[in-house]
Amino acid sequence: MSKTDKKSTNYAAIDIGSNAVRLLIKQAKAGKDDGQPTFAKMLLLRVPLRLGFDVFAGKTISEQKEKNMIRLMKSYAQLMKIYKVTEYRACATSAMRDAENGPDIIKRIKKKTGIDIEIIDGQEEAKMVYNNHIEYMKDRNGNYMYVDVGGGSTEINLLSQGELVCSRSYNIGTVRMLSNAVKASEWARIRKDMEELAKSYPHTDIIGSGGNINKLYRLAEAKDKEQLRMPVTTLRALYEDLQSLTVEERMEKYSLKADRADVIVPAGHIFLTIADIIGAKYIYVPVIGVADGIIDGLYARHKMQAECDL
């Protein structure tokens, strides 16, 4: 990739999820007197490849979706050149983890596009979300549960008094639910874990991550815009209304795209299930996610390497 000047660096993240594939490009500018850098979003693209619908039903990614992935990666590679990206990281999550032909597809994508894709496990995905969210916290003295709901999995991080207590990953996601591919044992596991954490860490609120909670927050009428949060009661009322509608009715009433109108209801169900178990009153929605976490990780690594070279 092309080099930028010393005062700013362009980073890119490719997040290959079960529902959509995102390209995020940010420019990091050095802070004054070696202070914290500022990040400016230069580009964000989201393409709904919907890999999970293949994988969770048939264990493999179809030939057609593989072709579309290759076309998309070629486009993303060219965009990174145009934006003079210095460093990038491409990460695939739940659908690619489960796909039997995932490793072979990654090899072919590398050969045809030059893009290296890493399949990351649920724990690393959870920590990416946590590492990003911690920078946006104003109050580090309470108990917060970071919940990132994706198409194939849900990542959870519990933070208490500014310290990470645990990171968990569950094979419960919106596309997986629509494909009837969530095991009863996985629901039992998340309920048991949340009940135990709620006993040890009372008065915990949720910080939500992912495209669905971002959209739910924007659709909600009763919310605290200053603190970027909405009451769980607000989410419940919105969820119940969405659930009562067909996908087409949701698209018309709430101006939703087709690939959002179907997954938004199972996403609401996951957030409400966790909120009910732990007794959360609010869900904070800072509108950040895995791609932001990838870029934070790239910057941290770049900074560490620069310090080692001194």
C-alpha positions, 0 to 999 in steps of 0.5 A: 500500500502507498505511504502517507506523511508522518503526521497521518496514516490511513488504515483499513479494516475488512470485516467479513460477517455472516450477513454483510462485508464491510470496508472501513477506512480511517485516517489517524492523525497524531495528537499534539505533544504526543497525545492521543491521535484523532481518527477521521472516517474516510470511507465506510462500505457495507455489502450484504453478501449474506454468507451465513444463509449458505453456511448455516443451512448447508455447511459450505459457501456456494460457488456464486457467493464465492465469485461475489466475494472475489469481485468484492475483494478486488473492489476493496483492494482498489479502493484501498489504493485510491485512499492510500491505505498504509496498513489493513487487516481483513477478518472473517468471523462466524460464517467463515469459521463454520464453512467447510470450504472457508480455508480453500476460498481464502486461498483463492481470494489471496491468489486472485485479489492479493488480500489476506483474510484471517479467520478469527475465533469468537474470543478474539472477535469479542476482545476487538469489540472491547478494545474499541469500546473502552476508548469511548467510555466516560464512566469507568466506575460502573458495570457494563456488558458489551454485547456485539450481535452479529449474523452468526455469533454474539460476543460479550465482554463484561467490564467492572470498575474499568477492568475487563472481567471476561470475554465470551462468544456464543453461536447465537446470531441473527442469520443463524436464528433465521436459519433455525441453526441455533442449538438449544444448548447454546441458549442454555449456556448463555442464560446460565452464564448471564445469570451467574454474572448478574449475581456477581455484578449487579446493576449492569447496563449494556453497551450494544454493538452491531448494525442492528442495534445501531438501526434500532437506536435510530428508530427509537423515539424515546432515547437519551441522545446526549448519553447515546442510550435508550431504555430497555423498555423503549427497545422492547416496545419497538421490538414488539411492533417490528415482530408483529409486522411482515418483512415487507411491512417493516421495510415500508413502515421503517424504511428498512432495506430487505437485508436489514428488515429480516435480521433486525427482529432476532437481533432485538430478541438477543439484546432483550434476552440478555437485558432481562437476565442481567436486569439492565435498564439501559442500552448504550449505543456508541455506533462502533463495531468490529471494524473499528476495533480492527483499526484500533488494533492496527494503530496500537501495533504501528505505535508499538513498532515505532516505539521499538524502533526509537 
